[in-house]
Amino acid sequence: MTEISTRKPFNRPGGLPELANRMISLAVLPGDRPDLIRTKRLFTAAMWASIVTSVVSVYQLFVFDAPWAAAAVGIAIVAAVITLVLLWLRPTTFPAVMHIVVLGTMITNTAVTILYGGIDEAAGNALWAVLVVVGAVAIFADRRAFFWLAVFVVNVVGASIVADRVDPRYVQPEESYLSLFNLVVVTVFIFVVLYYFVRQSARLYRQSEGLLRNILPNEIADRLKASDDMIADEFPAASILFADIAGFTPIASQLEPGETVNLLNDVFTAFDQLVAARGLEKIKTIGDAYMVASGVPAAREDHAEAICDLALDIQEHLKSNTLGGRQIEMRIGIASGPVMAGIIGRQKFSYDLWGDTVNLASRMESTGIPGRIQMPAATRELVGELFVWEERGFVDVKGRGPIDTCFLVGRAPVPLMGKPDDEVGRVGRRFTD
């Protein structure tokens, strides 16, 4: 029953016929990775193909009256058949049973080389043994591949030495034709295997690279790949934003788990796009909270301005969109100042920030008001009159005491033609009076 369920996923409409899919999927198990599935199918198909070509060779050798040479090639056929039967009965034996095919090929190569009196006289039959080396690297990818490389060298050298010391039993008819045939077929097979694994390696590299750069900032990913040194940096001037969904607990209690995750995914995916558009760095999500840094890991002079623009972008997005049929409000807190950044640990690591500025930004969010953007007066002073503010006054912040705070309301109006810049400031101040 297990074997039947193993084959079913490969009976795809428009793909190979059902029987062919079953034949090349003997070693495939339900939990196999896609790349492992393709590797198993590739080498199982190669064994079926080798049986066909070897049977043709056996027939030709009988026609040319070379029964012992036919028997030698038959060894490889028997080895391949035994391997396929074992894979059919117990797919979990892959790749261990592949040793049988490798051994059978080596024995065949030795026998044919001696029977015809040398490698050249055997019409390049030793080229088939090269497949053993290629296959061993692709299938085992560990010390077993080195073992079969050593066996190959000993096999070829030993068979050649023995062939020089004994009289050949047969003379290969159409030697040049068979040499050309062996060269072309083996080269094509090696090309297919190498092409597949090089493409597979490149695809996996792109996937892992994309995953790494989705987890870490590009600059940090490059440093992490280049060195094992601890990553710890200090940024004297940066801005941090925390955003938290107001009333998320009662909202989540009314939703199914899948709906809750979908809601958060919709919200934070939209935020990710806004962050990328502003050239800022998303640090992480913590439950229903979202954390962004400006000026980290690459310093920038307009870090406070950029984070304020992002906060307004988030606010505008939430006002103009319903998510899950709901109008979401968020408390947003911003703070500016020095921060430390780095990676701690070696497993499931993440790029994180520390320092009083991070704590203050978190307090600005937690003591804020739903639908408003709160920040300390120190951040407002960094951006001057570029934005419109509303004074809130002093807020008691845990661990800091009273902090002078304000709400970010919007961007300052663009100066009219011929109007002095200081009039923009008056517009902003009039709004806050």
N, C-alpha and C positions, 0 to 999 in steps of 0.2 A: 504493500500500500504506500509506503514511503516513497518508493521509486517512482510510482505513477504520479504522485503529487509533485515530485521533483521535475518531471518532464513537462508538466502542463504549461508553465509560464512561457515555454519556448515555442508553443504551437501558435504562432502569431499569424493572423491573416496577412497575406501578401509577402510573408517571409518564406523560409525554406519549407518544403513539404513536411508534414508531421513526422513521417518516418525518419527523414534526414535529420530533423531537429532532435529526435530522440537518440539517434545514433551518435551525434557529436556532443550530446549533453549527458552522457553516461556518468561523468564524474561530478556533475553540478548538484549542489545541495541547496535547500531552500534559503538558508541564511547566508549564502556566499555573497561577497561584495561584487559589484558589477565588473570591476577589473579582473577579479579572480575567475568569474564566470567566463569572461572572454578568453582568458588564458587557457582554461580547461577545455573550452570548446575548440580553440585553435589547435591544441596538441592532440586532442582526440580525433579531430578531422584529419590531421597529418598522419596519424596511425592508420586510419582507414585508407587514406590515399597511398600510403607506403605498402599496404597489403596488396592493393590493386596492381601497383607497378611491379612489386616483387613477384606476384603470380605471373605476370607477363614475362618477366625475366626467367622464371623457372621454366615456362613453356619454351622460350627461345633456347635455353641451355639444353633441354631435352632434344629439341630439333637439331641442335649442333652436336649432339651426341656427347654431352658433358654432364653425365648424371651426378658425379660427385660435386661439381660446381652448383648444380641445381639443388642438391641436398644442402649445401652450405647456405644458399640463399633462403632455403626453406626454414632454416633455423631462425632467421629474422622474422619470417612470417609467423611461425609458431609463437615466438616471444610476443609479437604484437597481438595475436589472437588471445593468448593467455592474459595479457594485460587488460585488454578490452573486456574479457569475461569477468575478471576480478573487479574492474570498475563498475560493471553492470550489477554484480552481486553486492559489492560494498564500495560505494562511491567515496567513503571516508578514507579509503586506502591511498587516494591521490595525495601527494606525489610519490609515496613510497614505492608503489608498484611500477613506476616509470623506470626503476632500476632494471627491471626485466627486459624492457625494450632496449635500453642502453647496452646491457650485457649481450643480448642477442645480436645486435648490430656489430659489436666488437668481434664476436666469434665469427660471424659471417665474413667480416673484412679480413680477419687473419687467414681463414681457410681459403678464400678466393685468391688472396695475394700469393699464397704458397702454391696453390694448384696451378696458377698461370705463370709463376716464376718471377713475380715482382710487381711493383705498383704500376709501372708503365705498361707492362704486359697484360695486367688485369684491366686495362682500359680506364684507369682512374677510378676504379671501384672504391678506393680508399676515401674518395671525396665524401661518400656516404657516412663514413665515420666522423667526418668533420661536423655533421649534424648532431652527433652525440655531444660534442663540446658546446655548440650553440644551444642545444636543448637543455643541457645540464645547467648552464648559466640562467636560462630563462625560467626553468621549472623549479630548480632548487634554490638558486640565489644565495648559497651559503658555502660552507667548506666542502660539501659534497660535490660541488661543481669543480673544485680544484682536484679532488680525488679522480674524477672522470677525465679531467685534462691530463693528469699523470698517466692514467690507464691508456688513453689515446696515444700519447707519445710512445710509451713502452710497446703498445700493440703494433703501431706502424713500423717502428724501428726493428722490433723483434721479428715481425713477419717478413720484412725486407731482408734481414740477415739470414733467416732460415731459407727464404726463396733463393738466395744466391748460392746456397750450399747443397740444394737438392735439385734434381731435374724436374722441370715443369711437367705436369701431367697433361695439360691442354694448351692449345694455342688459340688465342681469342680471335674469332673471325670478325671481320669488319671492325678492327680495333679502333680506327680513327673515328668511325661513326659512333661507336659506343662511348668513346672518350668524350666526344662532343655532347652526346646525350646526357651523360653523367654530369658534365660540367654545367650545362644549361639548367638541368632540373635542380641540382643542388644549389646553384647560385640563386635561382628563383626562390627556392624555399628559404634560404638564408635571408634574402632580401625581404621577403614577406614577414619573417619573424622579427628582424631588426626594425623594419619600418613600423610594425605594430607596436613594439615595445618603446621605440623612440617617441612615437606619437602618444602612446599611453603615458610615458614619463612626462612629456611636455604638458599634457592635459592635466595630470595630477599636480604638476608644479604650479600651473596657473590656478588650479582650484585652491591649493594650500596657500599660495601667495595672496589670492583674493581674500581668503578667510583670515589670514594673518593681518592684512591691512584693513579688514573690517573690525578687527578686535583692537588693533593698536594704531596710533597715528603713523603716517608714512615715515617720518623722521625716526621715530622710535623703532619701528620695524626694521629699518635699514641698520640701525646701530645694534639691534639685538642679533641680527644675522651676521654682522661683521665681527662681533666680539661677545665673549661670555662675561665681560665685566659688568658689575652692578650699574644700573642706570639710576642716577639720582641727580636732579638738577634743581637749581634755585632760580626763580624768576622774580626780580625785584618789583615788577609792575605787571599785573594781570588783573583780569576781571572774571568773576565767577557768577553763574546764574543757576538758581534752583527753581524748578517749576513743579507744583504739586496739584493734583486734581482735587478740587474742593468737594467734600462730601462723597469721596470715593467709596468708603465703606458701605453706606446705605445703598449706593448705586450697585455695587458688586453683589450685595445680598439679594437683589432682585433679578440677577442674571445667572444663567447657566455658566459653568466654568469656561466653556468654549466661547461664549458671548463676551465674557469678561476679557479674555485674552485677545479676542478680535478687536474689542474696543480700545484696549491699550495699544495694540499693534497699529490701528488706524491713526490714533493720536500721535504716537511717537514716530511713525513712519513719515507723517507730514512734518513733524519737527525736524527729523533728520534732513529732509530736503531744504528746509529753511536754514539750518545750520550750515549745510554744504554751500548754499548760495551765498552766505555771508563769509565763507572762508574760515569758520570757527571750528572748534574741536568738541565733539560730543565725548564726554568722559564715561558716562554710564547711566543706566536707569536703576532706580532702587524702588521696587514695588511700583507705585504709581507716580514716583518722583523722577524728574529728568534733570540731569546736570550737564552744563556746558561751560567750557573755558574759552576765554579770549586772551591771546598773548601767550598761549601755551599749546604745543611745545616750541612754537616759533614766536619769538618776541615781536610785538607790533606796537607802534606808538598810539594808534587809535583804538586800543583794546576796550576802553570804556565806551566809546562811541559805538563800536561794533556790537557790543553786548546789549546796549540800549536799543539799537536798531532791531536786533533779534527779538528782544522782549516785546517790542511793539508789533513785530511780524507775527509772533505767537498769539498775541492778544487779538490782532485783526483776524487771523485765521479762525480762532475759536468763535469770534462773534459772527463770522460770515458762513460758518459751516456747522451742521449738526452731525454728530457722530453717534451711530447706533440709535438714531431717532431722538437723540438728547442734545440739549444745548449745554456744553461743558464749560465750566469756569475753573480757572486755576489761580492759585496764589503764586506769585512770582517774586523772588527775592534776588537782589544783585548786591555784590560788594566788590571793591577793588583794593588791591594792595599786593604785598609780596606773598608768594606761595612756593611750596616745594612740590616737586613732581618726580615720579619714578615708578619702578617695578619692584615688587617684593615677592620672593618665592620663586620656585621653578615649575610648579604645577598649577594649572588653571590661573595663571597670573593675569593681571590686568594693569593698565596704566591708571594711576590714581594720583590725587592731589591732597596735600595736607597744609595745615597752617591756620592762623587766626582768621585770615581772609575767607577761607573756605567755611569755617565755622560761622562767621558773621553772615555770609551769604545764606547759609542754611537758616539762621535765626531770622533773617529778613523775610524769608519765605514763611516760616512757621508762625511768625507774629503778624503776618500780613493779612490782607482782606481779600476774599475771593473776587476775582476779576480785576485786581489792582496789581501794580508793579511797585514794590517798595525797595528803597535803598537808603544807605546812610548819606548824610550831607557830603561826606568826603568824595563819594563817587560823582555826585552832582557837580562838584567843583571842577572835576577833571574834564567835563564836556562843556562847561560854560553855558552859553546861551543857545546851544544847538538844539535843545529840547525844551519842552514846556513842562513845568513842574507844579505840584500842589503840595504845600507844606503839610506835614502831619504832626510834627512836634516830636517830643521825646518819647521813646518807647523803651520800656525796661527789658533788656536783653540778658538772658541767663549767662552769668560769667563775665559780663561786661558792664552791667549797670545801665543807666539811662543813655540812650543813643539818639542823637538828633536825626530824624528820618524825614523822607518825603516820598511822594508818589510820582512816578513818571507818567505823564498824561499823553504826550504826543511829541511829534517833531515840530520845531519852530517853523513858522511860515517862511517861505522863500522870499527874500527881499524883492520888492517891486522895483521896476526900472527907475533909476534916479533916486531911490530912497537910500539913506545912509544905513550901514549895518547896525548902528546902535539902536535904530528904531525897532529892529527885530527884537532886541533885548527888552525894550519897553513893552512890546506886545506880550512877550512871555511873562513879564512881571505883572502886567495888568491882569492877566489871567489868574495869577496866584493870589492877588490881593483880595 
